[in-house]
Amino acid sequence: MSEKYDVVVIGSGPGGYVAAIRAAQLGLKTACIEKWMDADAKQVLGGTCLNVGCIPSKALLDSSHRFHDAQHNFDLHGIGTGELSVDVSKMMERKRSIVNQLTGGIGGLFKANGVTPIQGTGKLLAGKQVEVTDAAGEKTILDAENVILASGSVPVEIPPAPLHDGVVVDSTGALEFDSVPERLGVIGAGVIGLELGSVWSRLGSEVIVIEAMEDFLPSVDKTIAKEAKKIMTKQGLDIRLGARVTGTEVNGDKVTVGYSDADGDQSEVFDKLIVCVGRKPVTENLVSADSGVSLDERGFIFVNDSCVTGAPGVYAIGDIVRGPMLAHKASEEGVMVAERIAGQKPQVNYETIPAIIYTHPEIAAVGKTEEQLKADGVEYNVGMFPFAANGRALASNDSEGMVKMLADARTDRILGCHIIGPSAGDLAQQIVIAMEFGSTAEDIGLTVFGHPTVSEAVHEAALAIHGHAIHKANRKKRK
């Protein structure tokens, strides 16, 4: 007789494990299926985000930034360091320790909340039955009142640059280098490519980023994208736009990359090549043909605004559905679905999901870009403030970048905020909250911000919308 559950979750990434915990908190008998295992055949929870994505990359970004800061900026503070060196193995050991702490913590949270972890690969069958295939190939069937599909995504591979024995790697492989490559190629100037390129550039690699698109960070507000390219180029990243990779050839421990750009056919030789051209949903063999769940031609599952699929009682969240592939988006969808199963009526506000790029300086945004507002015919006002005029940023020697805020010209409601600068991700969160409550630029302007803080730049950008900024000259002044 098969085991029966109120909720079965397939996948334990930031969408799946959060959904499972919240469902259990609401009194629902919940199981979470995860296929990932470590070298000791022990189940590993947390999905891509905790194991080979958000967390380990941020650990390396932090380590590499500290090295770069010590190498280039400590002298400004009167701090002498002598000769510096990089111990990559110790850096990786620290990264793994952080990952193990967090993934192990999910197991503890499952136990505390009564979630049953099940090792294996889950597949949805007809009638909300879930087939689980364990590591030995044994199959069991779970009966579920509700199923949440949260299988996540994997890096996209491209035919001109197949992965090859640690020389040509994806984003996962780029987190496991055992030494600093002398010359590093990165295919793709998106979020992942820029973050990983920054890590190894700071540690001493000569980094060339090859991007097929003509525009740099096309989804980012153009003012911020232009500033980001200027700063990253100054930092040493060689960013080549409009460059389409045509092929790769591995010779021993080197790889030759061929690409074409406006000047014709080009080639470069690298010690390592990272392929970062996007991610795709993990939905192959996730659902049976008669499950009632429909997929599009790219493998994404069709859902409505509440993440309900075409099969009653079956939900899909995170990277396998429409919208940005962001861990926090997946988590909020997981909470929403769990609460809806329990009879509540929450909804995710997709207009206020922040996006962050963890380069240095960070890039963060929420809401509409100026280009989107123009395309939609919305009349708006702009307020900008540079971190170069912020006391705390100057005192911290971290004053590159700016805050750009957009507000409706008629209602003054905040429509978007775009930041490149220190702690941009944390600063943007202030505006996420403000937008969630329908705040106006005037509301932010009337709010007291602590001094000296980098958040004062947000305050000044809001004041600048109406020509009231104090610490910079205003383009127009109003009474």
Secondary structure by P-SEA (a helix, b strand, c coil): cbbbbcbbbccccaaaaaaaaaaaaacccbbbbbcccccccccccccccccccaaaaaaaaaaaaaaaaaacccccccccccbbbbcaaaaaaaaaaaaaaaaaaaaaaaaaabbbbbbbbbbbccccbbbbbccccbbbbbbbcbbbbcbbbbbbbbccccccccccccaaaaacccccccbbbbccccaaaaaaaaaaaaaccbbbbbbccccccccccaaaaaaaaaaaaaaccccccccccccccccccbbbbbbcccccbbbbbccbbbbcccccccccccccccccccccccccccccccccccccccccccccccccccaaaaaaaaaaaaaaaabbbbbbccccbbbbbccccbbbbccccaaaaaaacccbbbbbbbccccaaaaaaccccbbbbbbbcccccccccccccccaaaaaaaaaaaaaaacccaaaaaaccccccccaaaaaaaaaaccccccccccccccc
